[in-house]
Each structure stands twice: as C-alpha cells, then as structure tokens.
Amino acid sequence: MTDISVSCPEARRTTTRRKKLKKKWTGKLWQEKRLEFISKNGGVCAWCGSTEYLTVHHPHRNSYGDDSYMDFYLSGCVLLCRQCHQATHVGKVLCKGEHADGKNHYKYHDADMCGVCFLALHPEIKINAELKKQALKDAQKRYRQEQAKKAKEWKKQHPIKKKNGVS
C-alpha cells in the first residue's frame, strides 16, 4: 500500500515554500510594515477611495520571490481594497463610467467599458434578454400544463381498482 502523503519532489518544494511564506506574511514584521505603508499612503484605496479591507499589492508579477519583495521593501506597491485587489488578479481595472447604483464596477483592461455601462448604452440588449427569459418561462409553464393534462387523461383511462374497499 502506498503512502498518500508522499508526493513528487516538486510538490514537496512547493509545499515547503508556501509554509515558509505563510510564516513570513503572517508575522509581526509584515504587520508593522503593512500598517506603516497604509498610513503613509493615506489609508485609502488607490483606485476607488475605499478605506475598508486594505491590501498592499505588488503590481510586478516577477517581484514574487524577489529579495526586495521578501524583505518587505514596498517601493512600487499600490494600496488597494479587497475588491479592487481581487479585480487586478483576474485582469480587470476600475471602470470610470457613471453608475446609477453607486457601486464600483470593473472592466477588462483592454475593454472600453464595463457590462453595466454597455447595457446602459444599449438597453435593447437587456430588453431582448428579458423577453427571451419570459418566453422560456411561458414555454416551461405550457409544458408542465400539458404533462399534467396527459397524466390526468391517463388516470381516467387507467382507474385504480379497489380490492375489498381499499384503494
């Protein structure tokens, strides 16, 4: 029988590296540097201006594992809120358009506008989608009614015979 915990050398190296990094990024020194960076940058998200759930983001992909990155040298870093930080990691940026709902919306870095701005500019798309959705609901309702009618007819043609007064 094989031991499940034993894995290939590359997986062990990755696991070891992650454990070391976790110790470093949850340590007291990092917390101090993080708070210092937040206060130095005004304590607001660089994109949306939020003051909640702030994160220090290293914008250069190749900086991960670099000595300056690992020694908490925060030059070139950006202060982002949790939502903006998540958006950067999926390739999105903050949309600068006017949004009626007052929320932040994100667009892909090479797009002209976010989905909300696009639908505001082209309301016919939203209307057509709603019409299709309603048509689908109506078709499903008709199908259920037809099935119920068929079941009722079948029950009429195949009545349950009672034996000794018990159905």
Buried (B, 14 or more C-beta within 10 A) or exposed (E): EEEEEEEEEEEEEEEEEEEEEEEEEEEEEBEEBBEEBBEEBEEBBBBBEBEEEBBBBBEEEEBEEEEEBBEBEBEEBBBBBEBBBEBBEEEBBBBEBEBEEEEBBBBEEEBEBBEBBBBBEEEEEEEEEEEEEEEEEEEEEEEEEEEEEEEEEEEEEEEEEEEEEEE
